[in-house]
Amino acid sequence: LDQETFDAIRKNQASKRLEDVSKLVRFLKQIAMFKDMMTEDLQEVSDAMMRLTYRKNQKIVCEGDSSTHFFIIYRGTCDATKKSGKSSKDDNKDNEQDKYNEFGEIILKSYVARDCFGELGIMKSQSRAATIRATSDQVVAYALPA
């Protein structure tokens, strides 16, 4: 690999990283809690974020685990669930107003792109209050460490 080719590859990669950061900053500006932040501050936030990908039914966080990250859904859908205390989905028919997933967990809330979760556990230094499970074929999320 000659120096000219190496430099061209490096320049291309740097340009792609800058484009990805700009795209993430634009995305963050669409979220209520970030919309009034300066672009420079959002770039710092985006630099600290990790892009994570999950498959359908994969757990993003688990009820009872330590709260170590704040999450923003970039693409896909997921549900916040709690253990029902029942042994199977059929046992959960007692309360018709509750919604259950295929794992017999009570669905508390559904999340879509631009929704956030995990901030309360971090702010209150508490463990995760619910499990978050991917419900679409793929979920792309950005995680910000506490």
C-alpha positions as CSV (number, residue, x, y, z in Angstrom):
1,L,0.0,0.0,0.0
2,D,1.6,3.2,-1.1
3,Q,1.5,6.5,0.9
4,E,-0.9,8.2,-1.5
5,T,-3.4,5.4,-1.4
6,F,-3.1,5.2,2.4
7,D,-3.7,9.0,2.7
8,A,-6.7,8.8,0.4
9,I,-8.2,6.0,2.5
10,R,-7.6,7.9,5.8
11,K,-9.1,11.1,4.4
12,N,-12.2,9.2,3.2
13,Q,-12.6,7.5,6.6
14,A,-12.3,10.9,8.4
15,S,-14.8,12.4,6.1
16,K,-17.3,9.5,6.7
17,R,-16.8,9.8,10.5
18,L,-17.5,13.6,10.3
19,E,-20.6,12.9,8.2
20,D,-21.9,10.3,10.8
21,V,-21.3,12.7,13.6
22,S,-23.2,15.5,11.7
23,K,-26.1,13.0,11.1
24,L,-26.3,12.1,14.8
25,V,-26.2,15.8,15.8
26,R,-29.1,16.5,13.5
27,F,-31.0,13.5,14.9
28,L,-30.3,14.7,18.5
29,K,-31.7,18.1,17.7
30,Q,-35.1,16.4,16.9
31,I,-35.3,15.2,20.5
32,A,-37.0,17.5,23.0
33,M,-34.3,17.3,25.7
34,F,-31.6,18.2,23.2
35,K,-33.3,20.7,20.9
36,D,-32.1,23.8,22.6
37,M,-28.4,22.7,23.0
38,M,-25.7,24.3,21.0
39,T,-24.3,22.3,18.1
40,E,-20.8,22.2,19.7
41,D,-22.3,20.7,22.9
42,L,-24.3,18.1,20.9
43,Q,-21.1,17.1,19.1
44,E,-19.5,16.4,22.5
45,V,-22.6,14.3,23.4
46,S,-22.5,12.4,20.1
47,D,-18.8,11.7,20.5
48,A,-19.6,10.0,23.9
49,M,-22.4,7.9,22.4
50,M,-22.1,4.3,21.3
51,R,-24.2,2.9,18.4
52,L,-25.8,-0.4,19.4
53,T,-27.9,-2.9,17.3
54,Y,-30.3,-5.4,18.7
55,R,-32.3,-8.2,17.1
56,K,-36.0,-8.9,17.6
57,N,-36.8,-10.1,21.2
58,Q,-33.2,-9.3,22.3
59,K,-33.1,-7.5,25.7
60,I,-31.6,-4.1,25.7
61,V,-31.7,-3.7,29.5
62,C,-32.9,-6.1,32.1
63,E,-35.2,-5.3,35.1
64,G,-33.0,-5.2,38.2
65,D,-29.7,-4.5,36.5
66,S,-27.6,-1.5,37.3
67,S,-28.4,1.7,35.4
68,T,-25.3,2.5,33.5
69,H,-26.5,4.0,30.2
70,F,-29.1,6.4,28.8
71,F,-30.6,5.1,25.5
72,I,-32.1,6.8,22.5
73,I,-33.9,4.7,19.9
74,Y,-32.6,5.7,16.5
75,R,-34.5,3.1,14.4
76,G,-37.0,0.3,15.3
77,T,-39.3,-0.4,18.2
78,C,-39.1,-1.9,21.6
79,D,-41.2,-2.5,24.7
80,A,-40.7,-1.8,28.4
81,T,-41.9,-4.8,30.3
82,K,-42.1,-6.1,33.9
83,K,-42.2,-9.7,35.1
84,S,-45.8,-10.6,35.7
85,G,-45.3,-13.1,38.6
86,K,-47.4,-15.6,36.6
87,S,-45.9,-18.8,35.2
88,S,-47.3,-18.5,31.7
89,K,-49.1,-16.2,29.3
90,D,-52.4,-18.1,29.9
91,D,-52.2,-17.4,33.6
92,N,-52.2,-13.7,32.9
93,K,-55.8,-13.4,31.7
94,D,-56.9,-12.3,35.2
95,N,-56.5,-8.6,34.3
96,E,-57.8,-8.0,30.8
97,Q,-56.6,-4.3,30.7
98,D,-52.9,-5.4,31.0
99,K,-51.1,-6.2,27.8
100,Y,-48.7,-9.1,27.7
101,N,-45.9,-10.1,25.3
102,E,-45.1,-13.7,24.2
103,F,-42.8,-14.1,27.2
104,G,-45.7,-13.5,29.7
105,E,-44.3,-10.1,30.6
106,I,-46.6,-7.1,31.2
107,I,-46.0,-4.4,28.5
108,L,-45.7,-1.0,30.3
109,K,-44.8,1.2,27.4
110,S,-43.7,1.0,23.7
111,Y,-40.8,3.0,22.3
112,V,-40.2,4.2,18.7
113,A,-37.5,6.2,17.0
114,R,-36.5,9.4,19.0
115,D,-37.8,7.9,22.3
116,C,-35.4,7.8,25.2
117,F,-35.1,5.6,28.3
118,G,-32.8,4.9,31.2
119,E,-32.5,8.5,32.6
120,L,-34.5,7.9,35.8
121,G,-32.3,5.0,37.0
122,I,-29.2,7.1,36.4
123,M,-30.5,10.2,38.1
124,K,-31.9,8.3,41.1
125,S,-29.0,5.8,41.3
126,Q,-31.5,3.0,41.1
127,S,-31.5,-0.3,39.3
128,R,-33.5,-0.8,36.1
129,A,-37.2,-0.7,36.8
130,A,-38.2,-2.6,33.7
131,T,-36.8,-4.8,30.9
132,I,-36.5,-3.2,27.5
133,R,-36.9,-5.7,24.7
134,A,-36.6,-5.1,20.9
135,T,-39.9,-5.7,19.1
136,S,-38.9,-4.9,15.5
137,D,-36.6,-7.1,13.4
138,Q,-33.8,-4.7,14.2
139,V,-33.4,-1.8,16.7
140,V,-30.6,0.7,16.4
141,A,-30.0,2.7,19.6
142,Y,-27.4,5.1,20.8
143,A,-26.2,4.7,24.4
144,L,-24.7,7.4,26.5
145,P,-22.8,6.2,29.6
146,A,-23.6,7.7,33.0
